Amino acid sequence: MVGEEEGIRKLKRYVMLGSFLGGLIGATIAVLVFPQSSEERKRTICDIQQDLYRPVKVKFNELVEHVGNSLINALDEAAKKVANGKMKSDDELEEEG
């Protein structure tokens, strides 16, 4: 079950990455092939960059939040274990060493 869920998550990541890269490559080719003045082309490239930047920024912020929450949870669990005597604190390890 756990391995299957991990495989599904990886597949979703690959599909999203492939879609993103495919869109980026397609947009780049379209901008370069489509006849435009240099000023129009600059505006089009700028618009595409902004459209691509927003979703990446959102995903990055989600990732940072997830990692931060995971770290906080891990620290809380470690503190509980130390408080319950199931794990030694850094101070206790230094005293033994």
Order of alpha helices (4+ residues) and beta strands (2+ residues): alpha-alpha-alpha
